[in-house]
Amino acid sequence: MYRGGVGIERLGIVGAGLMGAEIAHVAAGAGLAVVLRDVDDERVAAGMERPRAIGARRVEGGRMTPDEADALLRRATPTVALEPLAGCDLVLEAVTEVLEVKLEIAADLDALLAPGALIASNTSGLSITAIGRATGRPDRVLGLHFFNPASVMRLVEVVRGQDTSDATLEAGDALAERLGKTPVRVRECPGFLVSRMLVRAMAQAHRVAAREGAGPAAVDAAVVASGPAPMGPFALGDLVGLDTLDHVRRGLAEAYGGRFDDGGLVARRVAAGRLGRKSGAGFLAGAPEEAPGEPDEAARAAARAYYEGALDEARRCVEEGIVAGPEDVDLGMVLGAGWSEGPIAQAA
């Protein structure tokens, strides 16, 4: 049993959706015993299918033996009950981004787990402080924000709420490293680090594109051609899901003000049922393919706005003490967003 200083060996995960299932695969692959819980058999079975499918692809590609893939699956225990989580050293919830749901789960886990156990949330920006205060152990509650797909992406934001202890953060760092990830410590704020910078950049680019009449494909081409991002704001929005993006952006605009205004560009797509790749239609998804050619001045203006927004938000994160320094900002964007270099290094 985890007592602060002893390694985490048994990991519980509440939520067998895409993120929970991917994290279960990574943890079992690192040799941890994993308990994967969801509310019904169908969801748990779907969650277990994810590590099974990843293992099968890796066996086919020669990166894992059949015995290793089987052993990995044996380390993961599916369940619809809460009780099998009781012996876990840390339980991570990876459920829907609704604070009330997370508060209820945290309270249930607090009543179930041993006093020394830790509780973590995979939230991308909700309050770790509030989640911790739904329990009787707020010092033992932290954020562990993995990035999608967790089986590939190397960053974990280790998020400190107002009550999170140093020992709890150290345990979070150690767990991320054991899973083959790179931890970056983040002080709690709306959006945390990478999502905050990315959504600011996207909102600013969307706003300028709407004002200048720039086409989505041309803007994306200009972003990729002029800086370190691997894709532009329109393709990225389609990938994330425009309904999800709009929900996150609205929350950040409420927290930080007009610099997160996108001119209503995303909301209009959402209202029309164009949610991105998952609906088959978004900014680029479902649209006639166009060759952007040489980006025009309108597209270049939107691309400049994209990088300027990311840089400004990065500097704000450093000034506010959200991270230890600019190196963590840049590391976050490289490992969490796939940039070839971070916004502060790019501007140097």
HUGIKA-V374783 format. One record per residue. N is the residue number from 1. RES is the residue in three letters. PHI is phi in whole degrees, -180 to 180 (none if undefined). PSI is psi in degrees with one decimal (* if undefined). OMEGA is omega in degrees with one decimal (999 if undefined). Layout:
<<N RES PHI PSI OMEGA> <N RES PHI PSI OMEGA>>
This chain:
<<1 MET none 137.3 -179.5> <2 TYR -66 131.8 178.7> <3 ARG -132 17.7 -179.0> <4 GLY 84 94.7 -177.1> <5 GLY 115 -29.2 174.2> <6 VAL -90 139.1 -174.5> <7 GLY -65 154.0 175.6> <8 ILE -80 122.0 -177.7> <9 GLU -116 -22.8 -178.4> <10 ARG -126 114.5 -174.2> <11 LEU -112 127.1 172.9> <12 GLY -99 145.4 177.0> <13 ILE -132 123.4 176.7> <14 VAL -103 115.3 -175.7> <15 GLY 113 106.0 -175.7> <16 ALA -102 25.8 174.4> <17 GLY -73 -163.6 -174.0> <18 LEU -56 -51.4 -176.6> <19 MET -67 -46.7 -179.4> <20 GLY -60 -41.9 -179.2> <21 ALA -67 -40.0 178.6> <22 GLU -65 -42.3 178.5> <23 ILE -64 -39.1 176.9> <24 ALA -59 -42.2 178.5> <25 HIS -61 -47.4 -177.8> <26 VAL -63 -44.4 -177.0> <27 ALA -67 -44.5 178.3> <28 ALA -64 -36.7 177.8> <29 GLY -65 -26.1 178.2> <30 ALA -87 2.3 175.8> <31 GLY 96 4.6 178.4> <32 LEU -82 150.0 167.4> <33 ALA -79 132.1 -173.7> <34 VAL -124 135.4 171.5> <35 VAL -114 117.1 -177.6> <36 LEU -108 116.4 -174.0> <37 ARG -119 139.2 169.7> <38 ASP -146 -179.9 -167.1> <39 VAL -83 -16.7 178.3> <40 ASP -148 164.3 -174.9> <41 ASP -62 -37.4 -177.7> <42 GLU -62 -44.3 -179.3> <43 ARG -70 -38.8 178.5> <44 VAL -65 -42.3 178.9> <45 ALA -63 -41.4 177.7> <46 ALA -64 -38.3 177.9> <47 GLY -65 -40.2 178.5> <48 MET -69 -24.4 179.0> <49 GLU -67 -28.5 -178.4> <50 ARG -63 -56.5 177.6> <51 PRO -63 -30.8 177.0> <52 ARG -64 -43.4 -178.8> <53 ALA -70 -40.2 178.2> <54 ILE -63 -43.8 178.2> <55 GLY -61 -42.5 -179.8> <56 ALA -62 -41.0 178.4> <57 ARG -65 -38.0 -178.5> <58 ARG -73 -33.4 173.9> <59 VAL -64 -45.5 -179.9> <60 GLU -62 -35.5 -179.5> <61 GLY -86 2.2 177.9> <62 GLY 78 13.6 -179.1> <63 ARG -96 -1.8 -179.7> <64 MET -157 144.2 177.1> <65 THR -87 158.8 175.6> <66 PRO -57 -37.5 178.9> <67 ASP -65 -39.7 178.6> <68 GLU -65 -41.0 179.0> <69 ALA -64 -41.0 178.2> <70 ASP -66 -41.3 -179.8> <71 ALA -64 -38.6 177.8> <72 LEU -60 -47.3 -179.7> <73 LEU -64 -35.0 179.8> <74 ARG -67 -23.7 178.9> <75 ARG -80 -7.5 -179.5> <76 ALA -106 124.5 -179.9> <77 THR -109 115.6 177.3> <78 PRO -83 147.4 179.8> <79 THR -158 151.1 170.9> <80 VAL -106 -5.7 179.8> <81 ALA -97 155.1 176.1> <82 LEU -80 -30.3 -170.0> <83 GLU -56 -38.6 179.5> <84 PRO -62 -14.1 177.2> <85 LEU -77 -13.5 -169.4> <86 ALA -58 -32.6 -177.5> <87 GLY -90 8.5 -176.5> <88 CYS -78 147.7 177.1> <89 ASP -80 -32.2 177.1> <90 LEU -147 137.3 173.7> <91 VAL -119 127.6 -179.6> <92 LEU -108 123.4 173.1> <93 GLU -93 137.4 -179.9> <94 ALA -135 58.7 -177.0> <95 VAL -107 -172.7 -175.8> <96 THR -57 149.2 -177.3> <97 GLU -79 63.2 176.1> <98 VAL -126 117.6 -171.7> <99 LEU -59 -41.0 -177.8> <100 GLU -60 -38.0 178.3> <101 VAL -66 -43.5 -179.2> <102 LYS -67 -36.5 178.0> <103 LEU -63 -41.6 -180.0> <104 GLU -65 -43.2 179.0> <105 ILE -64 -42.5 179.8> <106 ALA -60 -42.1 179.2> <107 ALA -65 -41.5 178.5> <108 ASP -63 -42.3 180.0> <109 LEU -67 -39.0 179.5> <110 ASP -59 -40.2 179.8> <111 ALA -71 -23.8 -173.3> <112 LEU -94 -39.9 -168.6> <113 LEU -81 156.6 174.5> <114 ALA -63 154.5 -175.5> <115 PRO -57 -31.4 -177.4> <116 GLY -84 -8.6 -174.4> <117 ALA -74 154.5 -179.8> <118 LEU -104 152.5 176.2> <119 ILE -123 131.4 -179.6> <120 ALA -129 154.6 175.3> <121 SER -122 139.1 175.3> <122 ASN -90 15.0 179.9> <123 THR -54 146.9 178.6> <124 SER -92 0.6 179.5> <125 GLY 178 0.5 179.4> <126 LEU -79 165.4 -170.5> <127 SER -72 116.0 173.5> <128 ILE -69 -33.8 177.7> <129 THR -60 -48.0 -179.7> <130 ALA -63 -41.8 179.7> <131 ILE -64 -43.3 179.4> <132 GLY -63 -38.3 -177.1> <133 ARG -78 -4.4 169.6> <134 ALA -81 -3.0 -178.5> <135 THR -120 173.8 173.1> <136 GLY -95 12.6 -178.0> <137 ARG -136 51.9 -174.9> <138 PRO -59 -25.8 177.8> <139 ASP -70 -18.2 -177.6> <140 ARG -107 22.6 178.9> <141 VAL -118 134.5 -178.2> <142 LEU -147 167.9 170.8> <143 GLY -97 136.5 170.3> <144 LEU -127 90.7 -174.6> <145 HIS -94 103.0 175.1> <146 PHE -84 160.6 -179.2> <147 PHE -114 149.9 -172.1> <148 ASN -91 130.4 -2.5> <149 PRO -84 132.7 -174.8> <150 ALA -63 -22.7 178.5> <151 SER -73 -13.1 -176.8> <152 VAL -119 -47.3 -172.4> <153 MET -69 137.8 -168.2> <154 ARG -94 -13.2 -174.5> <155 LEU -88 140.2 164.6> <156 VAL -129 121.1 172.1> <157 GLU -80 118.1 178.2> <158 VAL -97 107.2 -164.6> <159 VAL -104 130.3 -178.9> <160 ARG -100 121.4 167.9> <161 GLY -82 177.9 -177.0> <162 GLN -63 -26.3 -175.0> <163 ASP -106 -5.5 -174.6> <164 THR -65 131.8 -177.6> <165 SER -83 161.1 175.7> <166 ASP -61 -40.1 -178.8> <167 ALA -63 -37.6 179.0> <168 THR -66 -41.7 177.2> <169 LEU -63 -40.6 178.5> <170 GLU -63 -38.8 176.9> <171 ALA -65 -38.3 177.1> <172 GLY -64 -43.8 176.2> <173 ASP -58 -47.6 -176.6> <174 ALA -64 -39.9 178.7> <175 LEU -65 -46.4 179.1> <176 ALA -57 -44.3 -179.5> <177 GLU -66 -38.8 177.9> <178 ARG -63 -32.3 178.7> <179 LEU -81 5.6 178.4> <180 GLY 81 18.6 -178.9> <181 LYS -105 167.9 176.0> <182 THR -109 115.7 179.5> <183 PRO -81 139.9 168.3> <184 VAL -125 121.7 -179.9> <185 ARG -76 135.5 -176.9> <186 VAL -133 130.5 171.7> <187 ARG -80 135.2 -176.3> <188 GLU -51 131.1 169.9> <189 CYS -160 160.0 178.0> <190 PRO -57 126.0 179.8> <191 GLY 86 -9.6 -176.8> <192 PHE 55 -125.2 -172.0> <193 LEU -111 -69.9 -171.4> <194 VAL -67 -45.2 179.5> <195 SER -62 -39.5 179.2> <196 ARG -61 -46.1 179.9> <197 MET -68 -44.3 -177.2> <198 LEU -65 -44.9 -177.9> <199 VAL -68 -36.2 174.6> <200 ARG -60 -47.3 -179.9> <201 ALA -61 -43.9 -178.4> <202 MET -66 -44.8 -179.5> <203 ALA -61 -43.2 -178.8> <204 GLN -66 -41.4 178.1> <205 ALA -66 -41.7 178.0> <206 HIS -61 -42.6 -178.0> <207 ARG -64 -44.4 -179.5> <208 VAL -70 -38.9 178.5> <209 ALA -61 -41.8 178.6> <210 ALA -64 -42.1 -179.2> <211 ARG -67 -38.9 -175.1> <212 GLU -90 -8.8 -177.6> <213 GLY 72 33.0 -178.6> <214 ALA -85 139.6 179.6> <215 GLY -77 144.6 -178.0> <216 PRO -56 -45.9 -177.2> <217 ALA -65 -37.9 179.7> <218 ALA -68 -40.2 177.9> <219 VAL -63 -47.0 179.9> <220 ASP -59 -42.0 178.8> <221 ALA -63 -39.2 179.7> <222 ALA -68 -38.1 178.2> <223 VAL -63 -47.6 -178.2> <224 VAL -67 -37.5 -177.5> <225 ALA -73 -26.4 -170.2> <226 SER -107 1.5 -177.0> <227 GLY -164 -169.3 -170.3> <228 PRO -86 -5.1 -177.2> <229 ALA -72 139.7 -178.7> <230 PRO -80 -15.3 176.2> <231 MET -152 159.7 -177.6> <232 GLY -87 177.4 -173.3> <233 PRO -68 -26.1 -178.7> <234 PHE -80 -45.2 175.8> <235 ALA -63 -39.0 179.9> <236 LEU -66 -41.0 176.8> <237 GLY -61 -43.5 177.1> <238 ASP -61 -37.4 -179.1> <239 LEU -70 -45.0 -178.4> <240 VAL -68 -37.4 -172.2> <241 GLY 109 118.8 -173.6> <242 LEU -68 -28.9 175.7> <243 ASP -67 -42.3 176.4> <244 THR -63 -46.3 179.7> <245 LEU -59 -44.3 -178.1> <246 ASP -65 -39.4 178.4> <247 HIS -62 -46.4 -179.5> <248 VAL -66 -44.3 -178.5> <249 ARG -62 -40.9 178.6> <250 ARG -62 -41.6 178.5> <251 GLY -64 -39.7 179.6> <252 LEU -72 -35.2 175.7> <253 ALA -64 -37.9 177.7> <254 GLU -65 -36.3 -178.1> <255 ALA -80 -39.2 -169.2> <256 TYR -116 -12.5 175.8> <257 GLY 98 -160.5 -166.5> <258 GLY -66 -16.0 -179.8> <259 ARG -68 -12.1 175.3> <260 PHE -100 12.8 175.9> <261 ASP -75 131.4 179.7> <262 ASP -109 10.8 -179.9> <263 GLY 74 13.6 178.3> <264 GLY 79 8.8 -173.7> <265 LEU -65 -43.9 -178.1> <266 VAL -74 -43.4 -177.7> <267 ALA -58 -36.3 179.5> <268 ARG -66 -38.2 176.7> <269 ARG -66 -43.5 -179.2> <270 VAL -62 -43.4 179.9> <271 ALA -62 -28.4 179.2> <272 ALA -88 4.1 -179.9> <273 GLY 80 12.4 179.5> <274 ARG -95 95.6 -171.7> <275 LEU -102 2.8 -178.3> <276 GLY 106 -154.4 -174.4> <277 ARG -59 -37.3 -174.7> <278 LYS -67 -23.0 177.4> <279 SER -103 -4.4 -178.6> <280 GLY 83 1.8 179.6> <281 ALA -152 135.8 178.5> <282 GLY -159 -128.3 172.8> <283 PHE -80 -48.0 -179.4> <284 LEU -109 -38.5 179.0> <285 ALA -61 130.2 177.9> <286 GLY 80 -1.7 178.7> <287 ALA -96 153.5 176.3> <288 PRO -59 134.3 -179.3> <289 GLU -64 133.6 177.5> <290 GLU -127 141.9 174.4> <291 ALA -88 114.7 -174.0> <292 PRO -67 -22.9 -179.3> <293 GLY 63 -153.2 178.0> <294 GLU -76 120.0 -178.7> <295 PRO -58 136.6 177.9> <296 ASP -84 -179.2 -175.4> <297 GLU -64 -34.3 178.7> <298 ALA -63 -43.5 178.5> <299 ALA -66 -40.2 179.2> <300 ARG -66 -35.7 177.6> <301 ALA -64 -42.0 178.5> <302 ALA -67 -36.8 177.9> <303 ALA -66 -42.0 176.7> <304 ARG -61 -41.2 178.9> <305 ALA -61 -37.4 179.2> <306 TYR -59 -52.6 -177.0> <307 TYR -72 -34.1 177.0> <308 GLU -65 -39.3 177.9> <309 GLY -64 -44.4 178.6> <310 ALA -62 -43.1 -178.2> <311 LEU -66 -44.6 -179.7> <312 ASP -62 -43.2 -179.2> <313 GLU -69 -35.3 177.0> <314 ALA -61 -45.0 -179.9> <315 ARG -65 -37.9 177.3> <316 ARG -62 -40.6 179.3> <317 CYS -62 -39.6 177.7> <318 VAL -67 -47.2 -178.0> <319 GLU -62 -34.5 -179.1> <320 GLU -82 -4.9 -178.6> <321 GLY 74 25.2 178.3> <322 ILE -68 -32.2 175.4> <323 VAL -130 170.1 -177.2> <324 ALA -69 -30.6 -177.8> <325 GLY -178 178.8 -176.6> <326 PRO -61 -27.2 -179.9> <327 GLU -63 -36.5 179.4> <328 ASP -69 -36.5 175.8> <329 VAL -59 -50.1 -177.4> <330 ASP -66 -40.5 177.8> <331 LEU -61 -40.9 178.6> <332 GLY -60 -44.0 -178.5> <333 MET -72 -31.8 177.8> <334 VAL -70 -48.7 -174.8> <335 LEU -86 -26.9 -177.0> <336 GLY -98 -23.6 -178.3> <337 ALA -121 -4.7 176.5> <338 GLY 78 15.0 176.8> <339 TRP -69 149.8 178.3> <340 SER -77 -23.1 168.4> <341 GLU -152 159.1 -176.7> <342 GLY -79 167.9 -174.9> <343 PRO -65 -33.6 -180.0> <344 ILE -74 -41.5 175.7> <345 ALA -64 -38.4 179.9> <346 GLN -63 -36.1 -176.8> <347 ALA -82 -12.1 -175.0> <348 ALA -69 * 999>>
